[in-house]
Amino acid sequence: MDVSTHTSHGGQEVRHGVINTLSFKKITGFSLIELLVTTVLIAISISIGVPSYQSLASSNRLSASINQLRGALALTRSEAVRRNQHVAICHSLDGAQCSRRGNWSDGWIIFVDKNRDKYINGSDAIIQLYHPINKSISINYAAFGSKHYVVYRPSGFTLTNGTFTVCTPNITALKKALILTKSGRVRLSKVQDDGQELECGE
């Protein structure tokens, strides 16, 4: 049995002394036109954003590879001076021995070259091994001599000078060089040592 009382209180209905303040909200949604416009804007944002992100990611990978190689060359030089011996850095395919095939993105090894034959053998000590870098990066070395190794003397000087070209093959404009001088130091460049455009390749 409903024993509630209904009285008027300031023009509002009172049930058991509680004022009902029920209100109704209008439920709205997207119109078809609004939905289509939103979809188009999202598609445009994605088409602009994805290539930009990919380009940024590729640029970051290139910079990381350059920094890794630059650090390895600096380590080779410092170890040659510290040990007062010939220390070499060579391109390696298997992480165990120097290779005369492929490019430097396959990885490299820093070792003490006691007999100065540019190979790891006998009592040659491996200082550090670097594994292959990102597959989207290629590193090639052109020098007045072998393109597969660099040897540092105890003085910190190298036996030759040359240029490491670091490239992202699928983005032709994304390439830089590390130019090695006989003093053993390297510098970053966007062109070859003679000012010519960098070329990617074996």
C-alpha positions in Angstrom: 0.0 0.0 0.0 1.4 3.3 -1.0 1.5 5.5 2.1 3.5 8.3 0.6 2.2 11.7 0.9 2.2 14.3 -1.8 2.5 17.9 -0.9 3.6 21.0 -2.7 6.8 22.7 -1.7 7.8 25.7 -3.6 6.2 24.4 -6.7 8.1 21.1 -6.6 6.8 17.6 -5.8 7.8 16.3 -2.4 7.8 12.5 -1.6 8.5 11.6 2.0 10.0 15.0 2.6 12.6 14.6 -0.3 12.4 17.0 -3.2 12.5 15.2 -6.6 14.8 17.0 -9.0 14.5 14.7 -11.9 15.7 16.2 -15.1 15.9 14.8 -18.6 19.0 15.3 -20.8 18.8 15.2 -24.5 20.9 12.3 -25.9 22.9 13.4 -29.0 25.4 11.6 -31.3 27.5 12.2 -34.4 25.8 12.9 -37.6 27.0 11.0 -40.7 28.7 14.2 -42.0 30.5 14.7 -38.8 31.7 11.1 -38.7 32.9 11.3 -42.3 34.8 14.5 -41.6 36.4 13.0 -38.5 37.5 9.9 -40.4 39.1 12.0 -43.2 41.0 14.1 -40.7 42.3 11.0 -38.9 43.4 9.5 -42.3 45.2 12.7 -43.2 47.0 12.8 -39.8 48.2 9.2 -40.2 49.4 9.8 -43.8 51.4 12.8 -42.6 52.6 11.4 -39.3 53.7 7.8 -40.3 56.3 8.9 -43.0 57.7 11.6 -40.6 58.0 9.0 -37.8 59.7 6.5 -40.2 62.2 9.2 -41.3 63.0 10.2 -37.7 63.5 6.5 -36.7 65.8 6.0 -39.7 67.8 9.1 -38.8 68.1 7.9 -35.2 69.4 4.5 -36.4 72.0 6.2 -38.6 73.2 8.4 -35.8 73.4 5.4 -33.4 75.5 3.4 -35.9 77.8 6.4 -36.5 78.3 6.9 -32.8 79.0 3.2 -32.3 81.7 3.1 -35.0 83.2 6.4 -33.9 83.5 5.0 -30.4 85.1 1.8 -31.6 87.7 3.7 -33.6 88.5 5.9 -30.5 88.8 2.7 -28.4 91.2 1.1 -30.9 93.4 4.2 -30.9 93.5 4.6 -27.1 94.3 0.9 -26.6 97.2 1.1 -29.1 98.6 4.0 -27.1 97.9 2.4 -23.7 99.4 -1.0 -24.6 102.2 0.5 -26.7 101.4 -2.0 -29.5 99.7 -2.2 -32.9 96.0 -2.5 -32.4 93.6 -3.2 -35.3 89.9 -2.9 -35.9 88.7 -5.2 -38.7 85.4 -6.0 -40.4 84.1 -9.4 -39.4 81.3 -11.7 -40.8 81.4 -14.3 -38.0 82.6 -12.4 -34.9 85.7 -14.6 -34.7 88.0 -13.6 -37.6 88.6 -10.7 -39.9 86.9 -10.9 -43.2 87.6 -9.6 -46.7 84.0 -9.8 -47.8 80.8 -7.9 -47.0 80.6 -4.5 -45.4 81.2 -3.1 -41.9 77.6 -3.3 -40.9 78.2 -7.1 -40.5 80.2 -6.2 -37.3 83.8 -5.7 -36.4 86.5 -6.8 -33.9 89.2 -4.8 -32.1 92.3 -6.8 -31.4 96.0 -6.6 -30.6 97.9 -7.4 -33.8 101.2 -8.5 -32.3 102.7 -9.9 -35.6 101.1 -7.1 -37.6 99.5 -9.4 -40.2 96.0 -7.9 -39.8 94.5 -11.3 -38.8 93.6 -12.7 -35.4 96.0 -15.5 -34.7 98.5 -16.8 -32.2 98.6 -14.8 -29.0 96.6 -11.9 -30.5 94.2 -10.7 -27.8 90.6 -9.6 -28.7 89.8 -6.4 -27.0 86.2 -6.0 -28.0 83.7 -7.6 -30.4 80.9 -5.7 -32.1 77.9 -7.6 -33.4 76.0 -6.7 -36.7 74.1 -3.4 -36.5 70.7 -2.7 -37.9 70.0 -4.3 -41.2 68.7 -1.0 -42.7 72.2 0.5 -42.3 75.2 -0.1 -44.6 78.8 0.9 -43.7 81.6 0.9 -46.3 85.2 1.9 -45.9 87.3 3.4 -48.7 91.0 3.9 -48.0 94.5 4.1 -49.5 95.0 0.5 -48.7 92.7 -2.3 -47.5 89.1 -1.4 -46.9 88.6 -4.2 -44.4 90.7 -3.0 -41.5 92.4 0.0 -39.8 95.6 -0.4 -37.8 96.7 2.1 -35.1 100.4 2.4 -34.1 101.5 2.9 -30.5 101.7 6.6 -31.3 98.0 6.7 -32.0 98.5 7.3 -35.7 97.1 5.0 -38.4 98.9 3.3 -41.2 96.5 4.9 -43.7 93.6 7.4 -44.0 90.1 6.8 -45.4 86.4 7.4 -45.3 83.6 5.3 -43.7 80.4 6.0 -45.5 77.3 5.2 -43.4 74.0 5.0 -45.4 70.4 4.1 -45.2 69.9 2.6 -48.6 66.1 3.1 -48.7 66.5 6.8 -48.0 69.1 8.1 -50.4 69.4 11.5 -48.8 70.2 9.9 -45.4 74.0 9.3 -45.4 77.0 10.6 -43.5 80.7 9.9 -43.4 83.4 9.4 -40.8 86.6 10.7 -42.3 89.8 9.1 -40.8 93.1 10.9 -40.9 96.6 9.6 -40.4 96.6 11.3 -37.0 94.1 8.6 -36.0 91.3 11.0 -35.4 87.9 11.0 -37.2 85.5 13.8 -38.1 81.9 13.6 -39.2 81.0 15.0 -42.6 78.1 15.1 -45.1 80.5 14.9 -48.1 83.7 13.1 -49.0 87.1 14.4 -48.0 87.5 16.0 -51.4 84.1 17.7 -51.2 82.4 15.2 -53.6 78.9 13.8 -52.8 78.9 10.6 -50.7 78.2 7.4 -52.5 76.7 4.3 -50.9 77.8 0.9 -52.1 80.4 -1.9 -51.8 
